[in-house]
Amino acid sequence: MTQVRWSLTAGNDLQDIEDFIARDSVLHAITFVDRVVESAETLLKTPRIGRIVPEFSHPDLREVLFRA
């Protein structure tokens, strides 16, 4: 079963990014975070689409690079 799990650091970073964007626009902050989460969730449907995390070299540990 495929799962998408966020590391504690990644979750905290995403929250910090949302807080930063929200200083100017709450709507844009929410939209941005939604897009990041949706991008990561593509791994649920196509788990091999992400690249293997180079630091770990484990074939089941994948990451999706997001471009805003």
PQR file with spaces between the fields and no chain letter, atoms N, CA, C, O and H, PARSE charges and radii, in Angstrom:
ATOM       1  N    MET     1       0.844   -1.178    0.000 -0.4000 1.5000
ATOM       2  CA   MET     1       0.000    0.000    0.000 -0.0000 2.0000
ATOM       3  C    MET     1       0.892    1.244    0.000  0.5500 1.7000
ATOM       4  O    MET     1       1.799    1.372    0.822 -0.5500 1.4000
ATOM       5  N    THR     2       0.624    2.132   -0.910 -0.4000 1.5000
ATOM       6  CA   THR     2       1.390    3.355   -1.027 -0.0000 2.0000
ATOM       7  C    THR     2       0.894    4.392   -0.026  0.5500 1.7000
ATOM       8  O    THR     2      -0.309    4.573    0.162 -0.5500 1.4000
ATOM       9  H    THR     2      -0.113    2.028   -1.578  0.4000 1.0000
ATOM      10  N    GLN     3       1.840    5.063    0.608 -0.4000 1.5000
ATOM      11  CA   GLN     3       1.516    6.131    1.558 -0.0000 2.0000
ATOM      12  C    GLN     3       2.385    7.336    1.253  0.5500 1.7000
ATOM      13  O    GLN     3       3.518    7.204    0.791 -0.5500 1.4000
ATOM      14  H    GLN     3       2.818    4.917    0.455  0.4000 1.0000
ATOM      15  N    VAL     4       1.845    8.496    1.515 -0.4000 1.5000
ATOM      16  CA   VAL     4       2.648    9.710    1.463 -0.0000 2.0000
ATOM      17  C    VAL     4       2.782   10.182    2.899  0.5500 1.7000
ATOM      18  O    VAL     4       1.793   10.460    3.578 -0.5500 1.4000
ATOM      19  H    VAL     4       0.924    8.604    1.890  0.4000 1.0000
ATOM      20  N    ARG     5       4.014   10.265    3.340 -0.4000 1.5000
ATOM      21  CA   ARG     5       4.275   10.748    4.699 -0.0000 2.0000
ATOM      22  C    ARG     5       5.195   11.956    4.612  0.5500 1.7000
ATOM      23  O    ARG     5       6.169   11.962    3.860 -0.5500 1.4000
ATOM      24  H    ARG     5       4.817   10.040    2.789  0.4000 1.0000
ATOM      25  N    TRP     6       4.876   12.957    5.379 -0.4000 1.5000
ATOM      26  CA   TRP     6       5.695   14.160    5.447 -0.0000 2.0000
ATOM      27  C    TRP     6       6.611   14.057    6.659  0.5500 1.7000
ATOM      28  O    TRP     6       6.165   13.717    7.755 -0.5500 1.4000
ATOM      29  H    TRP     6       4.085   12.952    5.990  0.4000 1.0000
ATOM      30  N    SER     7       7.870   14.345    6.462 -0.4000 1.5000
ATOM      31  CA   SER     7       8.767   14.389    7.613 -0.0000 2.0000
ATOM      32  C    SER     7       8.364   15.574    8.487  0.5500 1.7000
ATOM      33  O    SER     7       7.713   16.509    8.021 -0.5500 1.4000
ATOM      34  H    SER     7       8.232   14.621    5.571  0.4000 1.0000
ATOM      35  N    LEU     8       8.754   15.525    9.743 -0.4000 1.5000
ATOM      36  CA   LEU     8       8.450   16.614   10.658 -0.0000 2.0000
ATOM      37  C    LEU     8       9.052   17.920   10.139  0.5500 1.7000
ATOM      38  O    LEU     8       8.416   18.972   10.200 -0.5500 1.4000
ATOM      39  H    LEU     8       9.283   14.766   10.122  0.4000 1.0000
ATOM      40  N    THR     9      10.265   17.845    9.635 -0.4000 1.5000
ATOM      41  CA   THR     9      10.923   19.030    9.092 -0.0000 2.0000
ATOM      42  C    THR     9      10.161   19.584    7.891  0.5500 1.7000
ATOM      43  O    THR     9       9.960   20.794    7.788 -0.5500 1.4000
ATOM      44  H    THR     9      10.782   16.990    9.585  0.4000 1.0000
ATOM      45  N    ALA    10       9.738   18.705    6.984 -0.4000 1.5000
ATOM      46  CA   ALA    10       8.998   19.152    5.798 -0.0000 2.0000
ATOM      47  C    ALA    10       7.675   19.800    6.192  0.5500 1.7000
ATOM      48  O    ALA    10       7.305   20.842    5.650 -0.5500 1.4000
ATOM      49  H    ALA    10       9.901   17.722    7.068  0.4000 1.0000
ATOM      50  N    GLY    11       6.974   19.193    7.121 -0.4000 1.5000
ATOM      51  CA   GLY    11       5.698   19.756    7.582 -0.0000 2.0000
ATOM      52  C    GLY    11       5.881   21.126    8.223  0.5500 1.7000
ATOM      53  O    GLY    11       5.101   22.048    7.983 -0.5500 1.4000
ATOM      54  H    GLY    11       7.275   18.346    7.561  0.4000 1.0000
ATOM      55  N    ASN    12       6.918   21.247    9.039 -0.4000 1.5000
ATOM      56  CA   ASN    12       7.204   22.537    9.671 -0.0000 2.0000
ATOM      57  C    ASN    12       7.609   23.582    8.637  0.5500 1.7000
ATOM      58  O    ASN    12       7.191   24.738    8.715 -0.5500 1.4000
ATOM      59  H    ASN    12       7.551   20.499    9.235  0.4000 1.0000
ATOM      60  N    ASP    13       8.425   23.169    7.667 -0.4000 1.5000
ATOM      61  CA   ASP    13       8.838   24.096    6.609 -0.0000 2.0000
ATOM      62  C    ASP    13       7.633   24.580    5.806  0.5500 1.7000
ATOM      63  O    ASP    13       7.526   25.762    5.480 -0.5500 1.4000
ATOM      64  H    ASP    13       8.764   22.230    7.603  0.4000 1.0000
ATOM      65  N    LEU    14       6.732   23.658    5.493 -0.4000 1.5000
ATOM      66  CA   LEU    14       5.545   24.034    4.718 -0.0000 2.0000
ATOM      67  C    LEU    14       4.680   25.013    5.512  0.5500 1.7000
ATOM      68  O    LEU    14       4.126   25.958    4.950 -0.5500 1.4000
ATOM      69  H    LEU    14       6.818   22.697    5.757  0.4000 1.0000
ATOM      70  N    GLN    15       4.570   24.785    6.808 -0.4000 1.5000
ATOM      71  CA   GLN    15       3.806   25.711    7.656 -0.0000 2.0000
ATOM      72  C    GLN    15       4.468   27.090    7.694  0.5500 1.7000
ATOM      73  O    GLN    15       3.786   28.113    7.640 -0.5500 1.4000
ATOM      74  H    GLN    15       5.020   24.018    7.265  0.4000 1.0000
ATOM      75  N    ASP    16       5.787   27.112    7.786 -0.4000 1.5000
ATOM      76  CA   ASP    16       6.516   28.391    7.785 -0.0000 2.0000
ATOM      77  C    ASP    16       6.320   29.136    6.469  0.5500 1.7000
ATOM      78  O    ASP    16       6.157   30.356    6.455 -0.5500 1.4000
ATOM      79  H    ASP    16       6.342   26.281    7.830  0.4000 1.0000
ATOM      80  N    ILE    17       6.338   28.396    5.370 -0.4000 1.5000
ATOM      81  CA   ILE    17       6.128   29.008    4.055 -0.0000 2.0000
ATOM      82  C    ILE    17       4.715   29.583    3.968  0.5500 1.7000
ATOM      83  O    ILE    17       4.515   30.696    3.483 -0.5500 1.4000
ATOM      84  H    ILE    17       6.471   27.405    5.381  0.4000 1.0000
ATOM      85  N    GLU    18       3.742   28.808    4.444 -0.4000 1.5000
ATOM      86  CA   GLU    18       2.360   29.288    4.424 -0.0000 2.0000
ATOM      87  C    GLU    18       2.219   30.559    5.258  0.5500 1.7000
ATOM      88  O    GLU    18       1.572   31.516    4.832 -0.5500 1.4000
ATOM      89  H    GLU    18       3.905   27.903    4.838  0.4000 1.0000
ATOM      90  N    ASP    19       2.821   30.569    6.439 -0.4000 1.5000
ATOM      91  CA   ASP    19       2.756   31.754    7.300 -0.0000 2.0000
ATOM      92  C    ASP    19       3.391   32.968    6.616  0.5500 1.7000
ATOM      93  O    ASP    19       2.870   34.080    6.700 -0.5500 1.4000
ATOM      94  H    ASP    19       3.347   29.792    6.785  0.4000 1.0000
ATOM      95  N    PHE    20       4.512   32.745    5.943 -0.4000 1.5000
ATOM      96  CA   PHE    20       5.205   33.836    5.262 -0.0000 2.0000
ATOM      97  C    PHE    20       4.348   34.417    4.139  0.5500 1.7000
ATOM      98  O    PHE    20       4.200   35.634    4.033 -0.5500 1.4000
ATOM      99  H    PHE    20       4.935   31.841    5.875  0.4000 1.0000
ATOM     100  N    ILE    21       3.784   33.546    3.301 -0.4000 1.5000
ATOM     101  CA   ILE    21       2.948   34.016    2.194 -0.0000 2.0000
ATOM     102  C    ILE    21       1.691   34.700    2.721  0.5500 1.7000
ATOM     103  O    ILE    21       1.221   35.681    2.145 -0.5500 1.4000
ATOM     104  H    ILE    21       3.904   32.557    3.387  0.4000 1.0000
ATOM     105  N    ALA    22       1.151   34.177    3.820 -0.4000 1.5000
ATOM     106  CA   ALA    22      -0.090   34.715    4.387 -0.0000 2.0000
ATOM     107  C    ALA    22       0.073   36.149    4.888  0.5500 1.7000
ATOM     108  O    ALA    22      -0.919   36.859    5.053 -0.5500 1.4000
ATOM     109  H    ALA    22       1.533   33.380    4.288  0.4000 1.0000
ATOM     110  N    ARG    23       1.298   36.579    5.129 -0.4000 1.5000
ATOM     111  CA   ARG    23       1.508   37.979    5.530 -0.0000 2.0000
ATOM     112  C    ARG    23       0.983   38.934    4.462  0.5500 1.7000
ATOM     113  O    ARG    23       0.512   40.029    4.768 -0.5500 1.4000
ATOM     114  H    ARG    23       2.104   36.002    4.995  0.4000 1.0000
ATOM     115  N    ASP    24       1.072   38.504    3.211 -0.4000 1.5000
ATOM     116  CA   ASP    24       0.579   39.321    2.106 -0.0000 2.0000
ATOM     117  C    ASP    24      -0.799   38.887    1.628  0.5500 1.7000
ATOM     118  O    ASP    24      -1.627   39.721    1.264 -0.5500 1.4000
ATOM     119  H    ASP    24       1.455   37.615    2.962  0.4000 1.0000
ATOM     120  N    SER    25      -1.044   37.568    1.631 -0.4000 1.5000
ATOM     121  CA   SER    25      -2.319   37.074    1.107 -0.0000 2.0000
ATOM     122  C    SER    25      -2.626   35.688    1.669  0.5500 1.7000
ATOM     123  O    SER    25      -1.937   34.716    1.362 -0.5500 1.4000
ATOM     124  H    SER    25      -0.371   36.890    1.928  0.4000 1.0000
ATOM     125  N    VAL    26      -3.652   35.612    2.483 -0.4000 1.5000
ATOM     126  CA   VAL    26      -4.076   34.323    3.034 -0.0000 2.0000
ATOM     127  C    VAL    26      -4.538   33.396    1.909  0.5500 1.7000
ATOM     128  O    VAL    26      -4.246   32.200    1.921 -0.5500 1.4000
ATOM     129  H    VAL    26      -4.212   36.402    2.732  0.4000 1.0000
ATOM     130  N    LEU    27      -5.251   33.950    0.951 -0.4000 1.5000
ATOM     131  CA   LEU    27      -5.733   33.147   -0.173 -0.0000 2.0000
ATOM     132  C    LEU    27      -4.584   32.517   -0.948  0.5500 1.7000
ATOM     133  O    LEU    27      -4.628   31.329   -1.266 -0.5500 1.4000
ATOM     134  H    LEU    27      -5.488   34.922    0.941  0.4000 1.0000
ATOM     135  N    HIS    28      -3.553   33.306   -1.256 -0.4000 1.5000
ATOM     136  CA   HIS    28      -2.415   32.768   -1.987 -0.0000 2.0000
ATOM     137  C    HIS    28      -1.657   31.736   -1.153  0.5500 1.7000
ATOM     138  O    HIS    28      -1.137   30.761   -1.696 -0.5500 1.4000
ATOM     139  H    HIS    28      -3.517   34.272   -0.997  0.4000 1.0000
ATOM     140  N    ALA    29      -1.594   31.942    0.145 -0.4000 1.5000
ATOM     141  CA   ALA    29      -0.920   30.988    1.021 -0.0000 2.0000
ATOM     142  C    ALA    29      -1.632   29.638    0.992  0.5500 1.7000
ATOM     143  O    ALA    29      -0.992   28.596    0.850 -0.5500 1.4000
ATOM     144  H    ALA    29      -2.017   32.734    0.586  0.4000 1.0000
ATOM     145  N    ILE    30      -2.932   29.659    1.123 -0.4000 1.5000
ATOM     146  CA   ILE    30      -3.711   28.423    1.112 -0.0000 2.0000
ATOM     147  C    ILE    30      -3.614   27.738   -0.249  0.5500 1.7000
ATOM     148  O    ILE    30      -3.441   26.522   -0.328 -0.5500 1.4000
ATOM     149  H    ILE    30      -3.452   30.506    1.237  0.4000 1.0000
ATOM     150  N    THR    31      -3.724   28.521   -1.309 -0.4000 1.5000
ATOM     151  CA   THR    31      -3.627   27.964   -2.657 -0.0000 2.0000
ATOM     152  C    THR    31      -2.271   27.303   -2.886  0.5500 1.7000
ATOM     153  O    THR    31      -2.194   26.205   -3.438 -0.5500 1.4000
ATOM     154  H    THR    31      -3.863   29.509   -1.245  0.4000 1.0000
ATOM     155  N    PHE    32      -1.211   27.969   -2.464 -0.4000 1.5000
ATOM     156  CA   PHE    32       0.135   27.434   -2.645 -0.0000 2.0000
ATOM     157  C    PHE    32       0.295   26.107   -1.902  0.5500 1.7000
ATOM     158  O    PHE    32       0.778   25.128   -2.471 -0.5500 1.4000
ATOM     159  H    PHE    32      -1.273   28.861   -2.015  0.4000 1.0000
ATOM     160  N    VAL    33      -0.109   26.076   -0.643 -0.4000 1.5000
ATOM     161  CA   VAL    33       0.028   24.852    0.152 -0.0000 2.0000
ATOM     162  C    VAL    33      -0.815   23.733   -0.446  0.5500 1.7000
ATOM     163  O    VAL    33      -0.368   22.588   -0.504 -0.5500 1.4000
ATOM     164  H    VAL    33      -0.502   26.871   -0.181  0.4000 1.0000
ATOM     165  N    ASP    34      -2.014   24.047   -0.886 -0.4000 1.5000
ATOM     166  CA   ASP    34      -2.854   23.032   -1.534 -0.0000 2.0000
ATOM     167  C    ASP    34      -2.164   22.440   -2.756  0.5500 1.7000
ATOM     168  O    ASP    34      -2.215   21.230   -2.977 -0.5500 1.4000
ATOM     169  H    ASP    34      -2.377   24.977   -0.839  0.4000 1.0000
ATOM     170  N    ARG    35      -1.518   23.294   -3.551 -0.4000 1.5000
ATOM     171  CA   ARG    35      -0.820   22.816   -4.750 -0.0000 2.0000
ATOM     172  C    ARG    35       0.368   21.920   -4.384  0.5500 1.7000
ATOM     173  O    ARG    35       0.623   20.919   -5.053 -0.5500 1.4000
ATOM     174  H    ARG    35      -1.476   24.277   -3.372  0.4000 1.0000
ATOM     175  N    VAL    36       1.081   22.278   -3.338 -0.4000 1.5000
ATOM     176  CA   VAL    36       2.216   21.460   -2.898 -0.0000 2.0000
ATOM     177  C    VAL    36       1.724   20.088   -2.437  0.5500 1.7000
ATOM     178  O    VAL    36       2.294   19.064   -2.813 -0.5500 1.4000
ATOM     179  H    VAL    36       0.874   23.092   -2.794  0.4000 1.0000
ATOM     180  N    VAL    37       0.676   20.070   -1.632 -0.4000 1.5000
ATOM     181  CA   VAL    37       0.131   18.813   -1.121 -0.0000 2.0000
ATOM     182  C    VAL    37      -0.410   17.959   -2.269  0.5500 1.7000
ATOM     183  O    VAL    37      -0.171   16.751   -2.297 -0.5500 1.4000
ATOM     184  H    VAL    37       0.213   20.902   -1.327  0.4000 1.0000
ATOM     185  N    GLU    38      -1.126   18.556   -3.205 -0.4000 1.5000
ATOM     186  CA   GLU    38      -1.635   17.812   -4.363 -0.0000 2.0000
ATOM     187  C    GLU    38      -0.495   17.213   -5.183  0.5500 1.7000
ATOM     188  O    GLU    38      -0.594   16.087   -5.670 -0.5500 1.4000
ATOM     189  H    GLU    38      -1.320   19.537   -3.182  0.4000 1.0000
ATOM     190  N    SER    39       0.576   17.966   -5.330 -0.4000 1.5000
ATOM     191  CA   SER    39       1.733   17.478   -6.070 -0.0000 2.0000
ATOM     192  C    SER    39       2.318   16.241   -5.394  0.5500 1.7000
ATOM     193  O    SER    39       2.637   15.254   -6.057 -0.5500 1.4000
ATOM     194  H    SER    39       0.657   18.881   -4.934  0.4000 1.0000
ATOM     195  N    ALA    40       2.455   16.300   -4.096 -0.4000 1.5000
ATOM     196  CA   ALA    40       2.994   15.151   -3.349 -0.0000 2.0000
ATOM     197  C    ALA    40       2.052   13.956   -3.432  0.5500 1.7000
ATOM     198  O    ALA    40       2.499   12.811   -3.494 -0.5500 1.4000
ATOM     199  H    ALA    40       2.196   17.102   -3.557  0.4000 1.0000
ATOM     200  N    GLU    41       0.767   14.219   -3.431 -0.4000 1.5000
ATOM     201  CA   GLU    41      -0.213   13.128   -3.454 -0.0000 2.0000
ATOM     202  C    GLU    41      -0.284   12.423   -4.805  0.5500 1.7000
ATOM     203  O    GLU    41      -0.924   11.377   -4.909 -0.5500 1.4000
ATOM     204  H    GLU    41       0.404   15.149   -3.380  0.4000 1.0000
ATOM     205  N    THR    42       0.350   12.961   -5.835 -0.4000 1.5000
ATOM     206  CA   THR    42       0.417   12.233   -7.101 -0.0000 2.0000
ATOM     207  C    THR    42       1.160   10.913   -6.912  0.5500 1.7000
ATOM     208  O    THR    42       0.993    9.980   -7.697 -0.5500 1.4000
ATOM     209  H    THR    42       0.869   13.811   -5.751  0.4000 1.0000
ATOM     210  N    LEU    43       1.973   10.845   -5.876 -0.4000 1.5000
ATOM     211  CA   LEU    43       2.697    9.602   -5.575 -0.0000 2.0000
ATOM     212  C    LEU    43       1.745    8.471   -5.187  0.5500 1.7000
ATOM     213  O    LEU    43       2.094    7.299   -5.326 -0.5500 1.4000
ATOM     214  H    LEU    43       2.109   11.603   -5.238  0.4000 1.0000
ATOM     215  N    LEU    44       0.552    8.805   -4.704 -0.4000 1.5000
ATOM     216  CA   LEU    44      -0.415    7.765   -4.339 -0.0000 2.0000
ATOM     217  C    LEU    44      -0.874    6.994   -5.580  0.5500 1.7000
ATOM     218  O    LEU    44      -1.072    5.780   -5.526 -0.5500 1.4000
ATOM     219  H    LEU    44       0.268    9.757   -4.591  0.4000 1.0000
ATOM     220  N    LYS    45      -1.039    7.704   -6.686 -0.4000 1.5000
ATOM     221  CA   LYS    45      -1.511    7.070   -7.918 -0.0000 2.0000
ATOM     222  C    LYS    45      -0.361    6.477   -8.721  0.5500 1.7000
ATOM     223  O    LYS    45      -0.500    5.415   -9.326 -0.5500 1.4000
ATOM     224  H    LYS    45      -0.878    8.690   -6.729  0.4000 1.0000
ATOM     225  N    THR    46       0.755    7.155   -8.723 -0.4000 1.5000
ATOM     226  CA   THR    46       1.919    6.717   -9.501 -0.0000 2.0000
ATOM     227  C    THR    46       3.173    6.809   -8.622  0.5500 1.7000
ATOM     228  O    THR    46       3.963    7.743   -8.758 -0.5500 1.4000
ATOM     229  H    THR    46       0.868    8.018   -8.231  0.4000 1.0000
ATOM     230  N    PRO    47       3.348    5.842   -7.727 -0.5600 1.5000
ATOM     231  CA   PRO    47       4.422    5.938   -6.735  0.2800 2.0000
ATOM     232  C    PRO    47       5.833    5.990   -7.312  0.5500 1.7000
ATOM     233  O    PRO    47       6.743    6.481   -6.644 -0.5500 1.4000
ATOM     234  N    ARG    48       6.037    5.510   -8.503 -0.4000 1.5000
ATOM     235  CA   ARG    48       7.387    5.514   -9.085 -0.0000 2.0000
ATOM     236  C    ARG    48       7.698    6.796   -9.857  0.5500 1.7000
ATOM     237  O    ARG    48       8.782    6.932  -10.423 -0.5500 1.4000
ATOM     238  H    ARG    48       5.298    5.111   -9.046  0.4000 1.0000
ATOM     239  N    ILE    49       6.737    7.748   -9.881 -0.4000 1.5000
ATOM     240  CA   ILE    49       6.960    8.974  -10.622 -0.0000 2.0000
ATOM     241  C    ILE    49       7.986    9.874   -9.925  0.5500 1.7000
ATOM     242  O    ILE    49       8.698   10.635  -10.580 -0.5500 1.4000
ATOM     243  H    ILE    49       5.856    7.637   -9.421  0.4000 1.0000
ATOM     244  N    GLY    50       8.055    9.781   -8.616 -0.4000 1.5000
ATOM     245  CA   GLY    50       9.011   10.597   -7.884 -0.0000 2.0000
ATOM     246  C    GLY    50      10.419   10.047   -8.034  0.5500 1.7000
ATOM     247  O    GLY    50      10.615    8.883   -8.382 -0.5500 1.4000
ATOM     248  H    GLY    50       7.477    9.163   -8.084  0.4000 1.0000
ATOM     249  N    ARG    51      11.391   10.901   -7.766 -0.4000 1.5000
ATOM     250  CA   ARG    51      12.771   10.425   -7.855 -0.0000 2.0000
ATOM     251  C    ARG    51      13.187    9.819   -6.524  0.5500 1.7000
ATOM     252  O    ARG    51      12.688   10.202   -5.467 -0.5500 1.4000
ATOM     253  H    ARG    51      11.231   11.846   -7.483  0.4000 1.0000
ATOM     254  N    ILE    52      14.092    8.884   -6.593 -0.4000 1.5000
ATOM     255  CA   ILE    52      14.632    8.285   -5.375 -0.0000 2.0000
ATOM     256  C    ILE    52      15.405    9.374   -4.641  0.5500 1.7000
ATOM     257  O    ILE    52      16.178   10.113   -5.251 -0.5500 1.4000
ATOM     258  H    ILE    52      14.498    8.573   -7.452  0.4000 1.0000
ATOM     259  N    VAL    53      15.199    9.470   -3.349 -0.4000 1.5000
ATOM     260  CA   VAL    53      15.877   10.491   -2.544 -0.0000 2.0000
ATOM     261  C    VAL    53      17.364   10.168   -2.516  0.5500 1.7000
ATOM     262  O    VAL    53      17.758    9.129   -1.987 -0.5500 1.4000
ATOM     263  H    VAL    53      14.572    8.870   -2.853  0.4000 1.0000
ATOM     264  N    PRO    54      18.199   11.047   -3.078 -0.5600 1.5000
ATOM     265  CA   PRO    54      19.620   10.733   -3.228  0.2800 2.0000
ATOM     266  C    PRO    54      20.339   10.475   -1.898  0.5500 1.7000
ATOM     267  O    PRO    54      21.282    9.686   -1.845 -0.5500 1.4000
ATOM     268  N    GLU    55      19.898   11.131   -0.843 -0.4000 1.5000
ATOM     269  CA   GLU    55      20.564   10.960    0.447 -0.0000 2.0000
ATOM     270  C    GLU    55      20.387    9.555    1.035  0.5500 1.7000
ATOM     271  O    GLU    55      21.195    9.108    1.849 -0.5500 1.4000
ATOM     272  H    GLU    55      19.132   11.771   -0.886  0.4000 1.0000
ATOM     273  N    PHE    56      19.323    8.868    0.614 -0.4000 1.5000
ATOM     274  CA   PHE    56      19.005    7.569    1.199 -0.0000 2.0000
ATOM     275  C    PHE    56      19.152    6.401    0.230  0.5500 1.7000
ATOM     276  O    PHE    56      19.369    5.272    0.668 -0.5500 1.4000
ATOM     277  H    PHE    56      18.667    9.231   -0.048  0.4000 1.0000
ATOM     278  N    SER    57      19.040    6.640   -1.059 -0.4000 1.5000
ATOM     279  CA   SER    57      19.177    5.608   -2.092 -0.0000 2.0000
ATOM     280  C    SER    57      18.321    4.374   -1.829  0.5500 1.7000
ATOM     281  O    SER    57      18.748    3.252   -2.102 -0.5500 1.4000
ATOM     282  H    SER    57      18.863    7.558   -1.415  0.4000 1.0000
ATOM     283  N    HIS    58      17.133    4.571   -1.308 -0.4000 1.5000
ATOM     284  CA   HIS    58      16.194    3.475   -1.070 -0.0000 2.0000
ATOM     285  C    HIS    58      15.094    3.575   -2.125  0.5500 1.7000
ATOM     286  O    HIS    58      14.451    4.619   -2.234 -0.5500 1.4000
ATOM     287  H    HIS    58      16.786    5.482   -1.086  0.4000 1.0000
ATOM     288  N    PRO    59      14.860    2.509   -2.909 -0.5600 1.5000
ATOM     289  CA   PRO    59      13.929    2.601   -4.040  0.2800 2.0000
ATOM     290  C    PRO    59      12.479    2.922   -3.658  0.5500 1.7000
ATOM     291  O    PRO    59      11.718    3.402   -4.497 -0.5500 1.4000
ATOM     292  N    ASP    60      12.091    2.665   -2.414 -0.4000 1.5000
ATOM     293  CA   ASP    60      10.720    2.957   -1.996 -0.0000 2.0000
ATOM     294  C    ASP    60      10.569    4.338   -1.367  0.5500 1.7000
ATOM     295  O    ASP    60       9.458    4.743   -1.026 -0.5500 1.4000
ATOM     296  H    ASP    60      12.709    2.275   -1.732  0.4000 1.0000
ATOM     297  N    LEU    61      11.655    5.052   -1.213 -0.4000 1.5000
ATOM     298  CA   LEU    61      11.604    6.399   -0.635 -0.0000 2.0000
ATOM     299  C    LEU    61      11.754    7.401   -1.777  0.5500 1.7000
ATOM     300  O    LEU    61      12.831    7.539   -2.357 -0.5500 1.4000
ATOM     301  H    LEU    61      12.558    4.723   -1.491  0.4000 1.0000
ATOM     302  N    ARG    62      10.659    8.097   -2.093 -0.4000 1.5000
ATOM     303  CA   ARG    62      10.614    8.972   -3.249 -0.0000 2.0000
ATOM     304  C    ARG    62      10.323   10.404   -2.857  0.5500 1.7000
ATOM     305  O    ARG    62       9.787   10.668   -1.780 -0.5500 1.4000
ATOM     306  H    ARG    62       9.784    7.984   -1.622  0.4000 1.0000
ATOM     307  N    GLU    63      10.677   11.323   -3.728 -0.4000 1.5000
ATOM     308  CA   GLU    63      10.350   12.721   -3.537 -0.0000 2.0000
ATOM     309  C    GLU    63       9.870   13.306   -4.860  0.5500 1.7000
ATOM     310  O    GLU    63      10.267   12.871   -5.940 -0.5500 1.4000
ATOM     311  H    GLU    63      11.112   11.109   -4.602  0.4000 1.0000
ATOM     312  N    VAL    64       9.005   14.304   -4.738 -0.4000 1.5000
ATOM     313  CA   VAL    64       8.511   15.012   -5.916 -0.0000 2.0000
ATOM     314  C    VAL    64       9.012   16.439   -5.805  0.5500 1.7000
ATOM     315  O    VAL    64       8.809   17.100   -4.786 -0.5500 1.4000
ATOM     316  H    VAL    64       8.682   14.658   -3.860  0.4000 1.0000
ATOM     317  N    LEU    65       9.662   16.909   -6.847 -0.4000 1.5000
ATOM     318  CA   LEU    65      10.133   18.273   -6.870 -0.0000 2.0000
ATOM     319  C    LEU    65       8.997   19.178   -7.338  0.5500 1.7000
ATOM     320  O    LEU    65       8.344   18.892   -8.341 -0.5500 1.4000
ATOM     321  H    LEU    65       9.826   16.372   -7.674  0.4000 1.0000
ATOM     322  N    PHE    66       8.769   20.243   -6.628 -0.4000 1.5000
ATOM     323  CA   PHE    66       7.645   21.135   -6.905 -0.0000 2.0000
ATOM     324  C    PHE    66       8.166   22.453   -7.450  0.5500 1.7000
ATOM     325  O    PHE    66       9.098   23.041   -6.902 -0.5500 1.4000
ATOM     326  H    PHE    66       9.300   20.476   -5.814  0.4000 1.0000
ATOM     327  N    ARG    67       7.565   22.902   -8.518 -0.4000 1.5000
ATOM     328  CA   ARG    67       7.878   24.216   -9.073 -0.0000 2.0000
ATOM     329  C    ARG    67       6.634   25.076   -8.981  0.5500 1.7000
ATOM     330  O    ARG    67       5.559   24.692   -9.443 -0.5500 1.4000
ATOM     331  H    ARG    67       6.808   22.425   -8.964  0.4000 1.0000
ATOM     332  N    ALA    68       6.788   26.222   -8.391 -0.4000 1.5000
ATOM     333  CA   ALA    68       5.637   27.117   -8.186 -0.0000 2.0000
ATOM     334  C    ALA    68       5.214   27.757   -9.478  0.5500 1.7000
ATOM     335  O    ALA    68       4.263   28.538   -9.498 -0.5500 1.4000
ATOM     336  H    ALA    68       7.661   26.534   -8.016  0.4000 1.0000
